[in-house]
Amino acid sequence: MRPSPLFTRLLALLVCLTALVSCSEGGDSPAGNSQPTEAGPTLSGIGVPSEAAPVATVLPARMTEAPLPTMAVAETETEYVRIKNAALGTYIYAADEQARHGALDGADLSFDWIMEDYQGAVRFKNRSTGTYLSIENLREYVELLPVQPVWMSPRWTFDQDPASGTTIIRNAWHNWEVLYLDTGHEFLRYGRPPADAGAAQWTIELASGEAVAAGTATPVVTLPAPSLPAGSRGASVPWLEYEAEDGETNGRLIGPDRTFGTIASEASGRVAVELSAAGDYVQFKTIKEANSIVVRFVIPDAPEGDGITETLSLYVDGIFSQKLSLTSRYAWSYGGEASTYNLPVIGGAHHFFDETRLLVQTIPAGATLKLQKDPDDTAGYYIVDLVDLEYVDPPKAAPPDFLSITTDCGAVPGDGLDDGPAIQACIDEAQSRGTGVWIPAGTFESTTAAFNVDEVSIQGAGMWYSTIHGFFARFNCMGNHCQYADFAILGETLGRDDRSPENGFNNGAGLGSRLENIWVEHTKVGYWVGPGTTNGLVIINSRFRNLFADGINFCNGTSNSVVENSHFRNTGDDALASWSPAHGGVNTGNVFRFNTVQVPWRANCFAIYGGQDNRIEDNLCVDVVTYPGILIAQSFNSNPFAGTTVVQRNSLIRAGGPMFRQEHGALKIRAEQGDISRLVVKDILIDSATFSGIEIDGSYAISEAAFENIQIVNPGTWGILIRSNTSGEVTFTNVMVENPGKEALLNYAPILYFTLTRGAGNIGW
């Protein structure tokens, strides 16, 4: 009997995966797809995982792995497959709107599936019902539904298990969740990989059903993404960062200094380099090849507060390359720590830094890159904090059948005229057709109104290529399945006005929304998630920088949502916050994980204000100017804490700062307006806190709070500070304090109202 084409390609694919060699067919793997194997949010809440850090797998922007292998289907026939569980030997079949498993009935077509290649993933369509495996409504079981083209919930990717030769089937929308079975249910489940590995292992077999004319796309199997090392914290990013103070310079070092209102206090590492005379330079030896540059800088403000625009010279290996354009238009706020007035006359200057970004000619590895103040670079001074160098891949191609905002809808890049009406018309037409919107390379202006999006995917050529610019460079999600990928938003916000929604993204995200490879800069907030309901929002592989308020705020009942592998720098309020205000729904089951936050010039790196079963995990927080690195607080009129709040495997470097006449600790628990209970804080590094390492205070009780495996090194004042208004009970186990500026512990709390329980393994106090 002659093997079918599908069987032949499956066999070849398994050989490729086992040998870890390049397969010749297929296209590039989609950049930036992240597939962590840790616990993810589910509708029923989140449990506390084991102490071991999960392994997050993230594809970098520049791939060196083998191309994605594809399995060719014969043009004249459709091959049906069956999906068999390795542990139980049962098969997935369709039962009404539910996927179930049972013993195979070869005559029952509900056991047969078509694998559709769809936008870099696979959809499983049932032969009998015509519906798809999906987790759209986040039920306890895997659903069978008719689907919309923009839905991510019915899309799946495959991880090959080389030990067993089986396949793990991972959801592309909630990519921390996989298909699995348990013996207690006849329906198919999804979630974090279970303890029984076989329950999530599958083999895909050729069915023996009759072949019919092909009407679907080519099935595809994706290679697993490379893993971050176990225990990694923070985002895996495609650029290398060069600190100015680590380079070679004839300029002047400023800092280190953490005094609010000084430029050095807002610099990465609290040190930067000043170039003030012609010929002053700072230079670096490049480690890897790059074709893009980001420079974080300060130049003076204009006397009236509207900024100046000047140049700085870029040299590569001693040869002039080009001028970099720098502006202080979006920087320099006045009025002290709590204000962002654009009035130099009132004093209290802060918020000094901004960034410039540019694609450049290729800079080889090992080259000397120099930033120099030449005689025609006429700013009074240039303060250079850091340089990011990145190799950016060529622009992406338009997805098939997407409407182009240029060729289909009339937008014109680079002409300085308003493209907003053309883009909105494209969005509306795409919704009516059930397709998506394509933003080609170029800069498009939005000067009259924000964009309203519902059930539409908006795809750009890449965050370095496709840009929406202007005061109304904003997207409002008006329903469900608002999908955004691979473009930048560069706003025109010049101060903070909380009456104005000057945010890159607004409104609740409904069901099934996703941001991937998005860059937001010069807006008030990156994404203010509310008003409106949100369930299952995914924000991944994105950058939020130089903002006047929050990076992302999960608000108004946002639930089962995740921000992952994203980078935040120079935010003007909490970089990442989950705020559950009492007038809205309860934020439930959200997670911030594998993110990096640098130099928030106001407020925290991470914060949770009320809500149920929310988590902060595996993040890196560096150089907080005015507030804690992590704040868990019953404040801002939030809903009560419920379930278990988990803060684990995070690193806080030079966190904590002065604001509102307080010296905030690097990690702070504050029961200001209500009780806080069931709090788990473990596996935390607190290094060089400005003031105390851990601070606990508030007028209400703190109970069932456990601190475990905490390292507090070189705190500026106390290792642990417990203020006099604290009540309740906290347990510390394996908490180490080393080299405090004052004492390891200062406990002001009255013994009648507060109990500090010392578990085993504490060191230094």
N, C-alpha and C positions, 0 to 999 in steps of 0.2 A: 504494500500500500504506500503510495507517494505521500510524504508529509505535506501538510498545508503550508502556505507561505507564512502564516502567523506562527505556527509551531516552529518553523525553521528560524525565524527571527527571534523568537523567545529564547531558543536554545543558544543562538549566537550572542544574544544580550547577556545571558547568564555567564557565558564564557568570558565576555568582556568584563563584567563586574567582578568575577572571581579573580581574574588575572590582573585587574586594575590597569588595563592598557586601553589606549584610545580606540574607540569604534569609529569607523569612517563615515557613517551616515549621521545626519541630523544637524541641528543648528546649535548656537550657543545656549548654555544654560541661562535662565533669567537671572540677572544680577540682583543681589540684595535679598533673595528669598531666605528667610530665617526659619530654622526648624529646631527650636529648643525642645529638649525632652523632659523638662521639668513640669511641675504641676501647673495647670492653667485654670482660668476662671470657668466655673460652670454655674448653671442656673441654681443648683442646690447649695452653692457656697464653696468655700475653699478650706481644705484641711491643712494642718501644718505638716510640711514634708519632713523627711529625714534631714539630719545635719549636713550630709554630704552635698556639696554644690552640684546642681545639674550641669549637664554639658550642653551649652548653647551652640548650635551650628548655624553659621551665618556665611552666606556667599559674599565675598568681597566684590567691589564694583569691577575689578579687573580680574578675569578668570584665567587661570593657567591650567585648569583641569581639562580632561578630554571633553570633546563636544558631546552634546546630548544625543544618545542613541535613539533612533526611531525604528519602529517595526512596520514595515510596508505591508499593506493589505492588498491582496489581489483585486484588480479593478472590477472583476465580474462577480465577486461574492463577498458576503459579510461573514466574518468568523465570530461565533458566539463563545463566550467564556463562562466558566463557573469559578466561584471564589470559595476555597476550602480553608477551614481553620486548622492550624497545625496541632493545637492542643486537643480539640474535641473530635476532629475529623468530620464535622458537620459543614453544611454549605449555606450560603446566604441565599434567601429567596424573598419574593415580594408577597406580602399579605396585607391587602388594602393599602393604607397609607403608612405602613410600618415595615421595616426590614427585619426579618427574623432569620433564624438558623435552624436547620434540622437535617435529618438523613436525606440523602439525595434520592429524588424520584426522577429518573431519566426522561420520563414522558411528560413531566410537568414543566412547561415553558417558563414558569415563574422563577426557576433556578438559573435561567440563561440571561446573560448580560452582554451588552455591546459596550466596548470601551471607546469613547470618543476623545480624540485629541482636541483640546479646547484651550487656546491661549496659554500654552505652556504647562497645562495640567491635564488630568483625565477626568471625564465624567462617565459614570456607570449608568447606563439606560437599561431598564428591565425589558426583556423581550415580550413579556406577557402584558404588562400594564402601560409601557411607554413612559413611565415616570423614572425619576432619578434618585440615587442615594444622596441625601442632603441632611444638613443639620440647621436648616434655615431658622426654625423657630426655637432652637436651643432646648428641645425637649429632653426627656430622660433617655430616649431611644433615637436611633437613626430613622429619619423619615423617608418616605417615597413621595415625591412631589413633581408636578409639572414645574418647570423652572423658567426664570427670565434670563436673557443673555448676560446681564451684568452681575448676576448673583455669583458670589465667590463660594457660598456654602456647599454647592454640589461639585466642587472641584477638588481633586485629590492628587497627591504626589506619592511616589514610592521610595522607600528606603530599603536597600538590599541588606539582609543579614548574612554576611559571608560565612558565619559559623554553621548556620542551619540551612542556608540556601533558600530561605523563605523571604517574604516581603512584608514590610510594615506599611500600612496604608494610612497616610497622614492627610488631614484636611488642609487645604490651601488657605482658607480663611482664618480658622483657629489652628495655626500650624504647630501648636504645642499639643494638639489632641489627635489621637489615632483611633482607628477602628479596633474593637476588641469584643470578646464574649466573656460572660461569666455564667457559671452553672446555675445561678439562681434565677435567670431570666431567659425567656425564649427569644426576646428581641435583641437586635444588634445594638451595641453600646459604643460610646466614644468618650474620650477623656485622656488623662495622663496615662502613659504606659503602665499597665498593671504589674503587680509583683510577679505574677505568673507570666513570664515572657511569652510562652506559647500561645496565650490567649490573644495576643496582638500580632501573631505571625500567621501569614496567609500564603497559600500557593494559588496561582491563577492557571487553570487548566482549560484546554480546548474542549468545548462542548461537542456533542455528537449530533446536534440538531442540523436540519436541512439548511444549506447555504442559499441565500437570496441575494438579490442585487444590492450592491453597496450603496448606502446613502449617508454615510457618516464619515467623519474625518479620520485621519491616521492615528491609531493608538500610539501612545508615547510613554516611555518609562524614564523618569529623571534619576540622574546619579545623586547619591547623598552629598550634601554640602560638607565641606571640611569643618571639623570641630574646633571650637576654642578649647584651650587647655582647661581641664577641670579646675574649678576654683576661680575662673576669670571673673573680674568685676569691671563693670563699665561696658561701653559700646565697642564693638570691633569696627574700626573705621578705615577707609581706604587712603588716608593721608598720613604723612609724618609731620610732626610738629617740632619746630626748631625755636627754642626760647632765645630771645635776643641776648640775655645775660650770659648764655652759654656759648655765644659766638665770639668772633674776634672783632674788636671795635677800638676806634680811637676817640669815640664819643664818651659821654659821661653816664655812669651807672646811677640810677635813682632807686632808692630803697635799699634794703627791705623796710617797709613801713606799713603799719595797719591802722594808722590814724585816719579816721573818717575825714574826707575832704581833701586828701592828698592823692595825687595821681598814682603814686606807687601802691596805695591801698587797693586800687582797682586793677592792678596788673596781675597777670598769672605769675604765681610764685612771689608776688608782692615786690618784684624787681623788674625794671625795664631799662632801656638804653635811650638816652637823649642825644639827638644830632642837632646841633645848633649853629655850627660854622660851616661854611663851604668846604667840602672835602671830608667832613665827618662821615663815617660809614659804620655799618655793622655787616659782617659777612659770615657765611656758613659753608661747610663742606657737605654737599648733598649725599645722602646715603642711597637713595633710589632715584630712578628716572622719574621725571614729572613733566607735565605740560599745563599745569595750572598753579596759581599762587593765590593765597589769602594772606593779607598783612593786617594785623591788629595794631592800631596806631592812635595817637593823639596829635592833633594840630590845634592852634589857637582858635577860639571863637571870634566872631565879628563883634564889634562894640555894641551893636543892637541885638545880638543874640541869634542872628539868622545864618551864621556860619560862613566860612570861607572855603574856597576850592583851590587847591594847590597841587603841585606835582612832586614826585620823588623818583629818583633815577634808579633803574634796575640794570645791573651788570652781571654777565655770566662769563667766568674765566677772564675777567679783566676787560671784556669787550662790552660796550654799551649795547643794551638790548632794547629798552623802551622806557618811556615815562609811565609811572603809575599815577592815576588821578585819585587824590584824597580829598575828602570834604569833611567839615565839622558840622554840616547842616543838621545831622540827626543826633548829635552828641551835645554835651554841655547843658545840664539842667541846673536850676538855681532854687534857693529857698530852703536848703538843708535837706536832711535825710528823708523827710516825708513829702517833699514837694518836687514837682517837675516843671516849674515855671521857666519860660524862655526869656528871662529878664535879667541880664547881667547886673543891672544896677542894684538889685536887692541882695546880692552876695549869696553865700552858701553854695558855692559851685560844687557839683559832683557829676557822676555819669559822664565821664570824660572820653571813653574809648569808642571807636567804631572800627569797621573793617572795610577793606576793598578786596574785591575778587576779580580774577582775570584769567582767561585762557591765554597761554603764551607759547612761544616756540619751545620745542622739547629741550628740557634741561637734563643733560646726562647724569647718571650716577657718578659721584666723585668730582663733580664740577664745583667751582667756587661761586656761590651766589652772593652778590653784594647789593645792599641798599645804601645809596649815597646821596647826600645833599650836595648837588652841584650848584654852581653860581646862579643858574636860572631856576632853581627850586627855591621859592622866595618866602615860604612860611617862616615865621620867627623861630620856630623849633619844630622838630619831628621827634615824637617819642614812639619807639618801636617796642612792642611787647613780645610778639611772636610772629612766626611765619609758618603757614601750613602749605606743604607741597604735595600734590596729588597727581597721579596719572589718570586722566579721564578718557574713557573709551569713546569711540565715534558716536554720533547721534543714533538713536534708535530709529527703526523704520515704522511707518504708520501701520497699525493693525488693519487687517482686511475689513472693508465695509464701514470703517469709522468715517464720520463726516469731518473734513478738514475745515478749520476756521478760516483758512485762506482761500483755497480753490473752490470750496463749496459754499462758503458763507461771506466772503468778501473782506475779511480782516487783512490789514496790510502791516507787516512788521517794519519797525524802524522809522516810520514817517512822523511820529509824534502826535498823531491824531487818535481820537477815541475809537477803539475797537470794541468797546463794550457791547453796543447793540448787535453787532455781527456775531460776537461770541455767544450772547444769550440766545439769539435766533438759532444758532447751531445746537445749543443745548436742548432747546425746545423741540427742534426737529428730530434730534437723535432720540429723545424720549418717545416721541410718537412712532418712530420706526423701530424702537427696541434695539438701538445700536449705541455706539459711543462717539465721543468727540476727540479729534486729533489736534493737538497744538504743535505745529512744526517748530523748527528752530527759528529763533528771532525774539524780539521784544515787542510785546503788544500792550497798548495803553488801555487802562480802565479808569475813566474820569467822571462818570455820571451815576453809576448804580452798581451795587453788588450783584453777583450772579446767583440765580436760584437754581438748585439742582435737586432732582428726584429721579431715582431709578436710571441713572446715567453714569457711565465710566468716562472720565476725562483723562486722557493719556498724552503726555508730552514726549519729546525726543530725548529728554534728560534734564536734570536739574541745572546743569551748566549750559544748556542750549535754549530751552523753552522758558520764557519769562513773561509773567503778567505783572505789569508795573502800574503804579498810580495810587491815588488816594482811595479809589474803590477797587483795588485789587483784593477782592474778598469773595468767598464762596459761602452761600447759605444752604445748608442741607434742609430741604423742605419736606422730606419724607423718609424713604428707605434707600439702601444700596447706593449711597453717594460714594463713588469710587474715584480716587485721585491718585495719579502716579506720574513721576518723572517730569516735574516742572518746578519752577521757582516763583514765589510771590515776593516782590520787592515793593513795599508800601511807601507811603509818604506821610507817615505819622511823625509829628514833631513835638508832641507832648502828650501827657496822659489826661484824657477826658473820659471819665467813667460813665458819662451819659451817651457816649458815642461808640457804636460797635465797630471800632476800627481794628478788626481782628482778621487774620488771614482766613480763618474758617469760623463759622458761627452756627448756632442752633444745635438741638439734639440731633443725633445721627441716625435715629430710627433703628432698623435692623440691617445688618449686613454691610455696614460702611467701612471704608478702609482708606488710609493714607499710606503711600509707600514711595520712598525716594522723593520726598518733598522738601524744599528749602524755603523757609519763611524768614523775612528780615524786614525791619523798619515798619512794623505794624505795632499796635498796642499789645495784643495777645496773639500767640500763634494759633491756637484753637480754643475757643470758649465753648465747651460742650453743653449747651443749653441756651434758652429753654427748650422744652420738648423732651420726649423720651429717647433713651439711648440704650441699646442692648447689643453687646458683641462688637463694639467698635475696635478696630485694630489700627494702630499707628506704629509704623516700623521703618527703620533705616532712613530717618529723616533728620533735618537740621533746623533748629530754631535759634536765631541769633539776633542780638541788638534790638531788643524789644523794650517797650515802655511798661509792660506789666507781665503777666504770666506767660510761660511757654505753652503749657497745656493745663487747662482746668477742667477736670471731670466734675460736673455740677448737676444739680436737679435730678438726682436719681440715676445717673449713669451707672450701668451695671455690666458685669461680665466683660469688661473691656480691658485693653492692654496697650501700654506704650513700651516699645521694646527696641533695643539696639539703635537708639537715637541720641543725638548730640545737641546740647543746649549751652549757649554761651552769652553772657551779658544780658540776661533777662532782668526786667525791672520789677518783678515780683516773683512769687514761687515759680521755679522752673517747671515743676510737676506737682499738681495738687489734686486731691480728691476732696471736694467740699460738698457736704450733704446738707444743704440748708433746710431748716425745719418746714418751710412752706412748700418744699418739693418732695419728690420721692426719696427713698433711702438708697444712697450709693451702696451697691452690694457686689462683692466678688471681683473687684478691680485689682490690677497688678501693674506696678511700674518695675521693670526689670531690665538689666543689662543696658542701662543708660549712663551717659557721662554728662555731668553738669560742671561747667567752669565759670567762675567769677560772676555769679548773680549779683548785680549791683544793689539790689534791694531784696529783702525777704530770703526764703529758704531755697535749698536745692529741692527737697521733697517735703510734702506735708499731707497729712490726713486730718480732716476736720469732720469727725463723726462718721456714721455709716457702719456697715456690717461686713466683716470678713474681707477687708482690704489689705493689700500687701505691698511692701517696698523691698525688693530683693536684688542682690547682685549688681549694685550700682556703684558708681564712683562720683564723689562730690568733692570739688576742689576750690578753695579760695573764695569763701563766702564773705561778703563785705560787711553786712549789718545784722545778720540773723543766724539762727541755727542752720546746720546742714540738714538735719531731719527734725521736723516738728510734728508731734502727735498731740492734738489739742481739741478739747471740747470748748469751742469758741466760735465766734461769728454766727451765733444762733443756729448751730447745726443740730441735726438729728442726733439722738444718743448713740454711743458706741454699742454695737451688738456683735454677737459671734466672737471671733478671735481676730485681732489685728496683729499682723506679723511684720516685723522689721528684721531682716536677716541678710547676712553676707553682703554688707555694704562697707565701703571705706570712706571716711570723712577726713579730708586733709586740709588743714588750716581753715577750719569751719568755726562758726560762731562770730558774733560781732556786736557792736554797740548800736542800740536803737531804742527810742522812747525812754531814755534815761535808764536803760537796763543793759547789763552785760550778759548777753545770751550765750548759753552753753552750746557746744557743737551738736549734741543730741538732747532735745528738750521734750519733756512730757508736761503738759499743762492742763489741769482740770479746772479751767476757769469758770465755765458756765454749767457744768454738770459732771457726773462721775465718769471715770474711765476704768473699764474692767476688761479682763482677759486680753492682756497685752503680752506678746512674746517678742523680746529683743535679744538676738543672739548672733554670734559670729560677726562681730563688728570691730573694725579698726578705727580708732580715733587718734589721729596723729597731729600734734602741734596745734591744738585748739587755741583760739585767741584767748578765751577765758576758760571756763570749766569744760571738762569732757562731757559729763552727763549732768543735766540740770532737771530737777523735779520740783514743780510747784503747783499752786492752784487752791481755790477755796473749797473744792469738792473732793470726794474720796477717790483714791486710786487703789484698785484691788485686783487680785489674781494677776499681778504684773511680775514677770520673770525676766531678769537680765542674765544672760549666760554666755560665756566665752567672749568676753569683751576685753580688748586691749586699748588702754588709754595711755598714750606716750607723749610726754612733753606738753601737758596742758599748761596754758599761761597762768592759771590760778589754781583751782582745785581739780582734782580728778573727778570727784563726785560732789555735787552741791545739792543739798535738800533744803529748800527754803522753809521759813517758819510757818507758813500757812498750809503746809502739806499735811494731808491726813490719809489714812488707809494702811496698806501693807505692800511692800516690795521685797522680792527675793533676789539676791545677787549670788551667782555661782560662777566660779572660774573667771572672776573679774580681776584684771591686773592693772595697777596704776604705777607708772614709772616716771620718775623725774618731774613731779608737779612743780609749778612755779611757787605755790604756797604749800598746801597740804593735800594729802591723798583724799581725805573726806572732810567735808564740813556739813554737819547735820544740825540744822536749826530747829527741826520739827519737834514739837512737844511729845514726850514719850507716851502721854495718855492718848494721843490721837494718831500716832504714826508708829508703825513697827517696821524696822529694817531687819530682815532675816538674812543672816550670812550662811550661805551654803558652803560646800566644800571647794577648795582650790583657789580661793581668793589670795592675791599676792599684792603686797605693797601698801596694805591698809588694814 
